[in-house]
Protein backbone atom coordinates (compact mmCIF):
# COMPACT_ATOMS: atom_id res chain seq x y z
CA UNK A 1 0.00 0.00 0.00
CA UNK A 2 1.47 3.35 -1.01
CA UNK A 3 1.10 6.47 1.16
CA UNK A 4 2.44 10.00 0.82
CA UNK A 5 4.59 11.90 3.33
CA UNK A 6 2.97 15.20 4.32
CA UNK A 7 4.50 18.65 4.70
CA UNK A 8 5.64 18.07 8.29
CA UNK A 9 6.85 14.54 7.70
CA UNK A 10 3.54 13.00 8.70
CA UNK A 11 2.18 9.81 7.19
CA UNK A 12 -1.53 9.04 7.23
CA UNK A 13 -2.29 5.43 8.08
CA UNK A 14 -5.12 4.17 5.86
CA UNK A 15 -8.37 3.52 7.76
CA UNK A 16 -8.45 -0.15 6.77
CA UNK A 17 -4.96 -0.69 8.24
CA UNK A 18 -5.73 1.25 11.43
CA UNK A 19 -8.97 -0.70 11.96
CA UNK A 20 -7.27 -4.04 11.33
CA UNK A 21 -4.63 -3.22 13.97
CA UNK A 22 -7.01 -1.57 16.41
CA UNK A 23 -5.19 1.76 16.39
CA UNK A 24 -6.69 5.23 16.38
CA UNK A 25 -5.99 8.80 17.35
CA UNK A 26 -3.74 8.81 20.40
CA UNK A 27 -2.49 5.25 19.90
CA UNK A 28 1.20 4.78 20.53
CA UNK A 29 3.37 3.16 17.86
CA UNK A 30 6.93 1.92 18.01
CA UNK A 31 8.93 3.11 14.98
CA UNK A 32 11.92 0.98 14.00
CA UNK A 33 14.33 1.04 11.09
CA UNK A 34 14.98 -2.41 9.64
CA UNK A 35 17.45 -2.23 6.82
CA UNK A 36 15.93 0.25 4.38
CA UNK A 37 12.43 -0.05 5.86
CA UNK A 38 10.38 1.87 8.38
CA UNK A 39 8.38 -0.50 10.58
CA UNK A 40 5.55 0.68 12.84
CA UNK A 41 4.27 -1.60 15.58
CA UNK A 42 1.32 -0.83 17.88
CA UNK A 43 2.28 -0.42 21.55
CA UNK A 44 -0.56 -1.75 23.71
CA UNK A 45 -1.27 0.14 26.92
CA UNK A 46 -1.66 -1.46 30.33
CA UNK A 47 -5.47 -1.53 30.17
CA UNK A 48 -5.49 -3.07 26.70
CA UNK A 49 -3.01 -5.72 27.82
CA UNK A 50 -5.12 -6.47 30.89
CA UNK A 51 -8.23 -6.93 28.76
CA UNK A 52 -6.85 -8.54 25.58
CA UNK A 53 -3.34 -9.68 26.40
CA UNK A 54 -2.17 -13.22 26.88
CA UNK A 55 -2.74 -14.34 30.47
CA UNK A 56 0.59 -15.51 31.87
CA UNK A 57 0.26 -14.69 35.57
CA UNK A 58 -2.32 -13.80 38.18
CA UNK A 59 -2.26 -10.29 39.62
CA UNK A 60 -4.36 -8.64 42.25
CA UNK A 61 -6.54 -5.63 41.55
CA UNK A 62 -4.15 -3.54 43.65
CA UNK A 63 -1.16 -4.63 41.54
CA UNK A 64 -3.06 -3.83 38.36
CA UNK A 65 -4.03 -0.40 39.66
CA UNK A 66 -0.44 0.36 40.70
CA UNK A 67 0.93 -0.66 37.31
CA UNK A 68 -1.79 1.31 35.54
CA UNK A 69 -0.88 4.47 37.48
CA UNK A 70 2.83 3.98 36.73
CA UNK A 71 2.17 3.50 33.01
CA UNK A 72 -0.09 6.56 32.87
CA UNK A 73 2.61 8.68 34.52
CA UNK A 74 5.25 7.33 32.13
CA UNK A 75 2.95 7.99 29.18
CA UNK A 76 2.28 11.57 30.25
CA UNK A 77 6.00 12.27 30.68
CA UNK A 78 6.49 11.08 27.09
Buried (B, 14 or more C-beta within 10 A) or exposed (E): EEEEEEEEEEEEBEEEEBEEBEBEEEBEEEEEEEEEEEEBEBEBBBEEEBEEEEEEEEEEEEEEEEBBEEBEEEEEEE
